[in-house]
Amino acid sequence: MNWEHWEDDREPWRFNRKRGMIKNDPTKHYPNKQEGKLLRRIMSETGLTEEQVRSHKKYRKMLTDAQKSGQKEKGWSPFHLRVMEKVFKRLLKKVCKELGLAKEHPKTITRIMELNNERNKSGVYSSLQVSENEMKHMINAYLKGK
C-alpha cells in the first residue's frame, strides 16, 4: 500500500484505536477501562486535573490497583485446558489399568509423565501436545482436588 497521502508520516490505525494512539504518541499514557473509570470519578469528586490526581500519592496507588485489576490474567485458553484434561484422563486410566495402582501413587504419576513424553516425541499429536510442565500442573491440580 502507498502511504504517501499521509502528511505526518503516520500509518493509519489498522488494528484498534488504542494501539494506533500509542503508536502515534508513545509519550502519553492511555488508561485501561477500570483505570479510566476511577480517574474520571476522582477528577469529578475532587475537581483536580489528571496531572494533579496522578501526582497525589493516595490517588496514584488507587489508579495502580485499578490498572492491575483490569488486566487479563495470563494462562491457557479454554480449548487448551480441555485438551490437557482429556489427555491426562486417558493416560491416567491407561496407567491405572496397566499398573493396578491407585491414581495418587508415585509410580503411577511417573508412568503418566513417561507416556506423555513418548506421546509428544512421536509427533503424531502435534496440535494436541501437552508439555511436561503442563502435565505436572494438571497432576497437581487433580491431586489437590481429590
Stockholm file with secondary structure:
# STOCKHOLM 1.0

chainA/1-146         MNWEHWEDDREPWRFNRKRGMIKNDPTKHYPNKQEGKLLRRIMSETGLTEEQVRSHKKYRKMLTDAQKSGQKEKGWSPFHLRVMEKVFKRLLKKVCKELGLAKEHPKTITRIMELNNERNKSGVYSSLQVSENEMKHMINAYLKGK
#=GR chainA/1-146 SS CCCTTCTTCCCCCCSCHHHHHHHHCTTSCCCCHHHHHHHHHHHHHHCCCHHHHHHSHHHHHHHHHHHHHTSCCCCCCHHHHHHHHHHHHHHHHHHHHHHCCCTTCHHHHHHHHHHHHHHHHHCTTGGGCCCHHHHHHHHHHHHHHC
#=GC SS_cons         CCCTTCTTCCCCCCSCHHHHHHHHCTTSCCCCHHHHHHHHHHHHHHCCCHHHHHHSHHHHHHHHHHHHHTSCCCCCCHHHHHHHHHHHHHHHHHHHHHHCCCTTCHHHHHHHHHHHHHHHHHCTTGGGCCCHHHHHHHHHHHHHHC
//
